[in-house]
Amino acid sequence: MAETPCFFGLTTVRVGARIVAYLQFWSELFFAVLLILKYFNEWSGTAESTTDANNSSSENETSSPLKYYNELDFDRSIFSKLLDAILVMYASYYLKIATYSHNLMYLNFWMILNSLYFLTSIAFVIFASLRVGNFGIFLAGLIGILIKSYELYVVFQFYSDEILSTSVDNNQNPSSNGDQSLPRSHTTVEIGTETISTNYNQNTLDVKNIT
């Protein structure tokens, strides 16, 4: 069965979905590594500032609760982004597997997760650009949204092709349980040593004893 072309006809949606899976997996892995490096860099900087604060006078004691909560917000933000990156990597890995095998569940999982991130990204770009009042935020976010929308389009077309391919295979190869029914006009039943033959076309009943 012919597959839907993508990337301006250069390839099919199966290969396109595989490319999307690879690019998304490695980009999110790179982003996760940057988050970890940023966290430990901030951690080392916090440890140095804590040592300096202990050696200084007590004038910084009034700002210590605010600093404490700011550090907790930073940690929560880092680990939330790290969790998002791991989820996207997980979904991208199974999207790659789905391009080699007919597994609609993996495609559903990828599309649901990325659709949620897509809608969240649209809301973030709109409200952030309005709150800050910077058109550059909206323009940069619009480029990212267009790229993400095309990724969703490629995977959705691949999902549609997989559904069509599965339905065609089911029609061409119907399931069979190995039972072969006898003709409706004649039925033979063997019971013990007797054979009872009934014919629906004739109003007779023959019983033969087998010795």
Salt bridges, closest charged atoms under 4 A:
GLU3 OE2 - ARG14 NE 2.84
GLU151 OE1 - LYS148 NZ 3.31
GLU162 OE2 - ARG14 NH2 2.68
GLU162 OE1 - HIS102 ND1 2.67
